[in-house]
């Protein structure tokens, strides 16, 4: 009898450890009640995201309809995948994809390591005053307007009046218009993008380096580690998770190129290599008023980016156990 009572008590204890639906609901309510200040703080951000990111998704159906001004977004004739098929079989499809992927990959391959290197260099600068001065200097180009930035490129790279143009003449390269050449458009775009944004993008890596335990640097110094060894064995491991997350996000935008800058840098001479999906959608949708066709191209672009994001997230999770979700 004592054995049965003991077993019954054990079963009851185990069952009591299983939370009921009511307990779960009360736990969620208590969580909201306890942290309501935090929820109120993020409420404006949630509202902005819903208004500007989720509500506009209602217009996605425009890619599957024949847009009619008199009937609105949801009133046009349903045409299915007509415009997707039209874009894929467009004679410009191959060139658009090649140009977009080329510019994006070049920006990622050359631009992604730049803020990492810059953050590591800034982190090694001794002297608080010099460090702040260096940080301010490399951050400033990020705040230059894109129109002003392209204007600077036109002035500096002009073969007749530009500083770079005169320098190229001085070393015997002749009159080369770097912005009007198919061979130099991508390098100019990528290098100017690195110069403008590398400093600003290094902030997140500097924040990760700021969380490193100072005792690790002291231990490395006691062990006689050089600066390079300190960077290799202390700094780099500290920012690897941040690097992986940002690389996943970068690959999620593989077909997203800077529309404003490319559009402003375009001219009839470099158009064969500067026409990308973003500028083509603008010309088709806004200038030519083919709204359904441009919506289909934009949705196609988004789906490709989403596939790349999922693929890179899966690969990173499998090999490094670091991922977005």
KOLGUZA-93986 format. One line per field, with one value per residue (C-alpha): x, y, z; residue in one letter; residue number from 0. Coordinates in Angstrom, 3 decimals. Layout:
% residues N
X = (X / ...)
Y = (Y / ...)
Z = (Z / ...)
resn = (a / ...)
resi = (NUM / ...)
% end
This chain:
% residues 325
X = (0.000 / 2.832 / 4.457 / 1.244 / 0.869 / 4.472 / 4.027 / 0.764 / 2.466 / 5.315 / 2.886 / 0.995 / 4.246 / 5.215 / 1.802 / 1.944 / 5.156 / 3.358 / 2.052 / -1.593 / -3.046 / -4.305 / -0.827 / 0.720 / -1.830 / -1.301 / 2.481 / 2.197 / -0.122 / 2.293 / 5.154 / 3.292 / 2.264 / 5.804 / 7.489 / 4.767 / 7.190 / 9.462 / 6.526 / 5.400 / 8.918 / 9.017 / 5.391 / 6.243 / 8.798 / 6.261 / 3.666 / 6.144 / 7.118 / 3.472 / 2.548 / 5.549 / 6.485 / 3.446 / 0.486 / 2.169 / 2.470 / -1.203 / 0.049 / 1.975 / -1.106 / -0.462 / 2.242 / -0.441 / -3.051 / -3.478 / -3.436 / -6.418 / -6.556 / -10.345 / -10.448 / -7.576 / -4.965 / -7.341 / -9.740 / -7.661 / -7.893 / -5.999 / -3.135 / -1.172 / 2.534 / 2.297 / 4.652 / 7.162 / 7.363 / 7.663 / 10.598 / 12.443 / 12.134 / 13.037 / 16.132 / 17.604 / 17.088 / 20.563 / 22.345 / 20.329 / 21.078 / 24.773 / 25.190 / 23.279 / 25.086 / 28.487 / 28.084 / 26.595 / 29.241 / 32.053 / 30.627 / 30.329 / 33.724 / 35.651 / 33.351 / 32.524 / 36.102 / 36.776 / 34.850 / 36.265 / 39.823 / 39.055 / 37.522 / 40.546 / 42.901 / 40.935 / 40.775 / 44.569 / 45.010 / 46.271 / 45.257 / 41.623 / 41.945 / 43.577 / 41.071 / 38.091 / 39.630 / 40.200 / 36.681 / 35.117 / 37.209 / 36.185 / 32.508 / 32.029 / 31.824 / 28.733 / 26.755 / 27.526 / 24.412 / 24.411 / 23.866 / 26.854 / 28.879 / 28.285 / 28.963 / 32.344 / 33.099 / 32.263 / 34.510 / 37.448 / 37.396 / 36.899 / 39.663 / 39.849 / 39.460 / 39.591 / 42.503 / 42.497 / 42.291 / 45.383 / 47.189 / 46.456 / 47.781 / 50.925 / 51.727 / 51.042 / 47.622 / 46.046 / 42.505 / 40.393 / 36.893 / 36.490 / 32.755 / 32.131 / 34.061 / 32.472 / 35.686 / 36.024 / 32.403 / 32.233 / 35.631 / 34.726 / 31.337 / 32.715 / 35.759 / 33.767 / 31.147 / 33.839 / 35.300 / 31.888 / 30.464 / 33.326 / 33.855 / 30.192 / 29.790 / 32.734 / 30.734 / 29.033 / 32.382 / 33.850 / 30.875 / 31.614 / 35.286 / 34.321 / 32.699 / 35.957 / 37.228 / 40.293 / 41.904 / 42.336 / 44.482 / 46.455 / 47.045 / 48.143 / 50.559 / 52.016 / 52.490 / 54.427 / 51.837 / 52.429 / 49.700 / 49.008 / 48.751 / 46.412 / 44.196 / 44.263 / 43.619 / 41.608 / 39.888 / 38.881 / 37.213 / 35.239 / 33.685 / 33.183 / 29.491 / 28.828 / 30.640 / 28.547 / 25.237 / 26.097 / 27.346 / 24.037 / 22.174 / 24.472 / 23.795 / 20.079 / 20.432 / 22.508 / 20.280 / 19.806 / 22.154 / 22.181 / 19.577 / 20.315 / 24.050 / 23.908 / 21.146 / 23.104 / 26.303 / 24.615 / 25.285 / 24.876 / 28.499 / 28.433 / 24.794 / 25.665 / 27.245 / 25.327 / 21.763 / 20.626 / 17.268 / 16.622 / 17.120 / 15.226 / 12.222 / 12.248 / 12.286 / 9.618 / 7.356 / 7.633 / 8.682 / 6.825 / 3.903 / 3.987 / 3.070 / 2.130 / 5.275 / 7.535 / 5.774 / 6.445 / 10.140 / 10.396 / 8.722 / 11.031 / 14.004 / 12.707 / 12.121 / 15.668 / 17.071 / 14.917 / 16.207 / 19.810 / 19.029 / 17.577 / 20.479 / 23.187 / 21.374 / 21.153 / 24.825 / 25.960 / 23.803 / 25.155 / 28.852 / 29.111 / 25.896 / 25.310 / 22.235 / 19.412 / 16.912)
Y = (0.000 / 2.358 / 1.525 / 2.374 / 5.668 / 6.559 / 5.826 / 7.775 / 10.756 / 10.530 / 10.508 / 13.465 / 15.367 / 14.704 / 15.780 / 18.932 / 19.896 / 20.017 / 23.564 / 23.805 / 26.071 / 28.369 / 28.553 / 29.394 / 32.118 / 33.600 / 33.451 / 35.381 / 37.906 / 38.332 / 38.829 / 41.616 / 43.105 / 43.010 / 44.409 / 46.692 / 49.646 / 47.812 / 46.862 / 50.488 / 51.561 / 49.274 / 49.950 / 52.917 / 50.769 / 47.966 / 50.415 / 51.853 / 48.376 / 47.341 / 50.512 / 50.701 / 47.018 / 44.820 / 46.885 / 47.647 / 43.876 / 44.078 / 45.480 / 42.294 / 41.034 / 43.760 / 41.491 / 38.929 / 41.328 / 43.610 / 46.956 / 49.186 / 52.685 / 52.594 / 49.301 / 49.761 / 47.243 / 44.316 / 45.044 / 44.260 / 41.100 / 38.133 / 37.181 / 34.797 / 34.477 / 36.357 / 39.168 / 36.850 / 34.858 / 38.084 / 39.242 / 35.905 / 35.765 / 39.426 / 39.968 / 42.115 / 39.499 / 37.977 / 41.337 / 42.649 / 39.596 / 39.576 / 43.307 / 43.151 / 40.075 / 41.399 / 44.721 / 43.093 / 40.374 / 42.857 / 45.093 / 42.165 / 40.609 / 43.874 / 45.880 / 43.324 / 42.921 / 46.687 / 47.687 / 44.653 / 45.682 / 49.285 / 48.301 / 46.169 / 49.017 / 51.621 / 49.269 / 49.101 / 52.879 / 54.046 / 57.407 / 58.320 / 61.619 / 60.123 / 57.281 / 59.629 / 61.814 / 58.794 / 57.501 / 60.865 / 61.152 / 57.779 / 58.248 / 61.575 / 60.315 / 58.274 / 61.495 / 62.877 / 63.052 / 60.538 / 63.358 / 65.217 / 62.002 / 61.365 / 65.041 / 64.681 / 61.633 / 63.557 / 66.423 / 64.328 / 61.761 / 64.184 / 63.627 / 67.377 / 69.127 / 66.382 / 65.738 / 62.050 / 62.889 / 65.107 / 62.464 / 59.809 / 62.129 / 62.730 / 59.019 / 58.503 / 56.844 / 59.492 / 60.871 / 58.131 / 58.934 / 56.449 / 57.051 / 56.539 / 53.299 / 49.857 / 48.447 / 50.970 / 51.567 / 48.665 / 49.405 / 53.086 / 52.206 / 49.628 / 51.603 / 54.800 / 52.808 / 51.368 / 54.824 / 56.234 / 53.492 / 51.402 / 53.717 / 53.806 / 50.037 / 49.467 / 50.806 / 47.487 / 45.675 / 48.258 / 47.675 / 43.947 / 44.598 / 46.876 / 43.901 / 41.912 / 41.304 / 43.575 / 40.725 / 38.884 / 41.743 / 41.817 / 38.057 / 38.318 / 41.121 / 39.127 / 36.134 / 38.317 / 38.385 / 40.866 / 43.138 / 40.764 / 37.813 / 39.806 / 40.585 / 36.979 / 35.221 / 37.812 / 40.318 / 38.131 / 35.370 / 38.074 / 39.477 / 36.216 / 35.867 / 39.453 / 38.831 / 35.754 / 37.477 / 40.504 / 38.289 / 36.399 / 39.704 / 40.850 / 37.714 / 38.284 / 41.441 / 39.932 / 41.468 / 44.792 / 47.406 / 51.070 / 52.501 / 56.173 / 55.953 / 53.689 / 55.747 / 58.978 / 57.412 / 56.048 / 57.495 / 56.142 / 54.947 / 52.781 / 51.660 / 48.099 / 47.376 / 49.819 / 48.811 / 46.723 / 45.414 / 48.430 / 51.010 / 48.873 / 48.629 / 52.422 / 52.984 / 50.362 / 51.211 / 54.983 / 56.265 / 53.740 / 53.279 / 49.463 / 49.004 / 45.324 / 44.391 / 46.366 / 44.876 / 41.370 / 42.186 / 43.608 / 40.533 / 38.258 / 40.190 / 39.840 / 36.088 / 35.498 / 37.494 / 35.493 / 32.209 / 33.384 / 34.469 / 31.065 / 29.231 / 31.259 / 31.037 / 27.241 / 26.912 / 29.164 / 27.292 / 23.940 / 24.788 / 27.431 / 27.039 / 30.777 / 31.945 / 34.466 / 31.885)
Z = (0.000 / 0.843 / -2.518 / -4.411 / -2.548 / -3.310 / -7.025 / -7.107 / -5.499 / -8.007 / -10.956 / -9.516 / -9.054 / -12.691 / -13.942 / -11.873 / -13.652 / -17.030 / -17.577 / -18.485 / -21.162 / -18.477 / -16.947 / -20.313 / -20.944 / -17.531 / -18.048 / -21.338 / -19.699 / -16.800 / -19.255 / -21.044 / -17.724 / -16.387 / -19.509 / -20.833 / -20.868 / -23.297 / -25.544 / -25.599 / -26.589 / -29.633 / -30.589 / -32.894 / -34.745 / -35.132 / -36.478 / -38.997 / -40.220 / -40.594 / -42.496 / -44.826 / -45.207 / -44.727 / -45.944 / -49.317 / -49.866 / -50.859 / -54.167 / -55.010 / -56.836 / -59.396 / -60.841 / -61.702 / -63.093 / -66.076 / -64.316 / -64.975 / -63.488 / -63.302 / -61.366 / -58.908 / -57.808 / -57.378 / -60.244 / -63.304 / -65.359 / -63.882 / -66.230 / -63.973 / -64.791 / -68.083 / -67.107 / -65.428 / -68.655 / -70.633 / -68.516 / -68.623 / -72.418 / -72.831 / -74.974 / -72.158 / -69.431 / -69.704 / -69.787 / -66.841 / -64.722 / -65.633 / -64.930 / -61.644 / -60.333 / -61.465 / -59.660 / -56.547 / -56.275 / -56.867 / -54.152 / -51.708 / -52.482 / -52.258 / -50.016 / -47.341 / -45.974 / -46.081 / -42.905 / -41.089 / -41.883 / -41.002 / -37.657 / -36.796 / -37.688 / -35.706 / -32.739 / -32.684 / -32.567 / -29.202 / -27.845 / -27.380 / -29.237 / -32.340 / -32.370 / -32.317 / -35.022 / -37.264 / -36.685 / -37.510 / -40.662 / -42.073 / -41.086 / -42.863 / -46.494 / -45.576 / -45.065 / -48.507 / -50.684 / -53.540 / -56.038 / -54.616 / -54.626 / -58.331 / -59.013 / -57.292 / -59.413 / -62.597 / -61.556 / -60.328 / -63.135 / -66.005 / -68.588 / -69.299 / -65.939 / -63.309 / -60.971 / -61.839 / -65.540 / -65.344 / -63.296 / -65.939 / -68.625 / -66.592 / -66.378 / -70.071 / -70.046 / -72.268 / -72.198 / -70.617 / -69.433 / -66.596 / -66.290 / -69.990 / -70.394 / -70.121 / -68.661 / -65.840 / -64.779 / -62.293 / -60.638 / -60.250 / -58.767 / -56.322 / -55.168 / -54.645 / -52.725 / -50.463 / -49.857 / -49.000 / -46.765 / -45.344 / -42.377 / -41.437 / -41.838 / -39.519 / -36.556 / -35.880 / -35.855 / -33.511 / -31.221 / -31.266 / -30.517 / -27.621 / -25.900 / -25.837 / -22.306 / -21.718 / -19.795 / -23.095 / -24.425 / -21.183 / -21.391 / -25.013 / -24.109 / -21.228 / -23.518 / -25.941 / -28.730 / -31.530 / -32.857 / -35.738 / -33.354 / -31.108 / -34.090 / -35.272 / -31.962 / -30.015 / -32.308 / -35.248 / -33.162 / -31.356 / -34.546 / -36.467 / -35.430 / -36.531 / -39.817 / -40.573 / -39.818 / -41.964 / -44.787 / -44.771 / -44.992 / -47.808 / -49.824 / -49.248 / -51.330 / -54.105 / -56.795 / -54.993 / -56.349 / -55.481 / -57.867 / -57.254 / -57.792 / -60.837 / -62.412 / -61.893 / -63.241 / -66.360 / -69.783 / -73.336 / -73.436 / -70.289 / -70.589 / -71.752 / -68.336 / -66.127 / -66.959 / -63.966 / -62.783 / -60.532 / -63.297 / -65.808 / -63.456 / -63.074 / -66.822 / -67.501 / -64.583 / -64.137 / -67.550 / -69.736 / -67.285 / -67.542 / -63.892 / -63.945 / -65.865 / -63.516 / -60.460 / -61.805 / -62.323 / -58.815 / -57.315 / -59.321 / -57.942 / -54.377 / -54.720 / -55.990 / -53.056 / -50.639 / -52.064 / -51.616 / -48.061 / -47.181 / -48.813 / -47.050 / -43.723 / -44.059 / -45.007 / -42.143 / -39.640 / -40.784 / -40.745 / -38.009 / -36.000 / -36.469 / -38.337 / -38.429 / -37.175)
resn = (x / x / x / x / x / x / x / x / x / x / x / x / x / x / x / x / x / x / x / x / x / x / x / x / x / x / x / x / x / x / x / x / x / x / x / x / x / x / x / x / x / x / x / x / x / x / x / x / x / x / x / x / x / x / x / x / x / x / x / x / x / x / x / x / x / x / x / x / x / x / x / x / x / x / x / x / x / x / x / x / x / x / x / x / x / x / x / x / x / x / x / x / x / x / x / x / x / x / x / x / x / x / x / x / x / x / x / x / x / x / x / x / x / x / x / x / x / x / x / x / x / x / x / x / x / x / x / x / x / x / x / x / x / x / x / x / x / x / x / x / x / x / x / x / x / x / x / x / x / x / x / x / x / x / x / x / x / x / x / x / x / x / x / x / x / x / x / x / x / x / x / x / x / x / x / x / x / x / x / x / x / x / x / x / x / x / x / x / x / x / x / x / x / x / x / x / x / x / x / x / x / x / x / x / x / x / x / x / x / x / x / x / x / x / x / x / x / x / x / x / x / x / x / x / x / x / x / x / x / x / x / x / x / x / x / x / x / x / x / x / x / x / x / x / x / x / x / x / x / x / x / x / x / x / x / x / x / x / x / x / x / x / x / x / x / x / x / x / x / x / x / x / x / x / x / x / x / x / x / x / x / x / x / x / x / x / x / x / x / x / x / x / x / x / x / x / x / x / x / x / x / x / x / x / x / x / x / x / x / x / x / x / x / x / x / x / x / x / x / x / x / x / x / x / x)
resi = (0 / 1 / 2 / 3 / 4 / 5 / 6 / 7 / 8 / 9 / 10 / 11 / 12 / 13 / 14 / 15 / 16 / 17 / 18 / 19 / 20 / 21 / 22 / 23 / 24 / 25 / 26 / 27 / 28 / 29 / 30 / 31 / 32 / 33 / 34 / 35 / 36 / 37 / 38 / 39 / 40 / 41 / 42 / 43 / 44 / 45 / 46 / 47 / 48 / 49 / 50 / 51 / 52 / 53 / 54 / 55 / 56 / 57 / 58 / 59 / 60 / 61 / 62 / 63 / 64 / 65 / 66 / 67 / 68 / 69 / 70 / 71 / 72 / 73 / 74 / 75 / 76 / 77 / 78 / 79 / 80 / 81 / 82 / 83 / 84 / 85 / 86 / 87 / 88 / 89 / 90 / 91 / 92 / 93 / 94 / 95 / 96 / 97 / 98 / 99 / 100 / 101 / 102 / 103 / 104 / 105 / 106 / 107 / 108 / 109 / 110 / 111 / 112 / 113 / 114 / 115 / 116 / 117 / 118 / 119 / 120 / 121 / 122 / 123 / 124 / 125 / 126 / 127 / 128 / 129 / 130 / 131 / 132 / 133 / 134 / 135 / 136 / 137 / 138 / 139 / 140 / 141 / 142 / 143 / 144 / 145 / 146 / 147 / 148 / 149 / 150 / 151 / 152 / 153 / 154 / 155 / 156 / 157 / 158 / 159 / 160 / 161 / 162 / 163 / 164 / 165 / 166 / 167 / 168 / 169 / 170 / 171 / 172 / 173 / 174 / 175 / 176 / 177 / 178 / 179 / 180 / 181 / 182 / 183 / 184 / 185 / 186 / 187 / 188 / 189 / 190 / 191 / 192 / 193 / 194 / 195 / 196 / 197 / 198 / 199 / 200 / 201 / 202 / 203 / 204 / 205 / 206 / 207 / 208 / 209 / 210 / 211 / 212 / 213 / 214 / 215 / 216 / 217 / 218 / 219 / 220 / 221 / 222 / 223 / 224 / 225 / 226 / 227 / 228 / 229 / 230 / 231 / 232 / 233 / 234 / 235 / 236 / 237 / 238 / 239 / 240 / 241 / 242 / 243 / 244 / 245 / 246 / 247 / 248 / 249 / 250 / 251 / 252 / 253 / 254 / 255 / 256 / 257 / 258 / 259 / 260 / 261 / 262 / 263 / 264 / 265 / 266 / 267 / 268 / 269 / 270 / 271 / 272 / 273 / 274 / 275 / 276 / 277 / 278 / 279 / 280 / 281 / 282 / 283 / 284 / 285 / 286 / 287 / 288 / 289 / 290 / 291 / 292 / 293 / 294 / 295 / 296 / 297 / 298 / 299 / 300 / 301 / 302 / 303 / 304 / 305 / 306 / 307 / 308 / 309 / 310 / 311 / 312 / 313 / 314 / 315 / 316 / 317 / 318 / 319 / 320 / 321 / 322 / 323 / 324)
% end
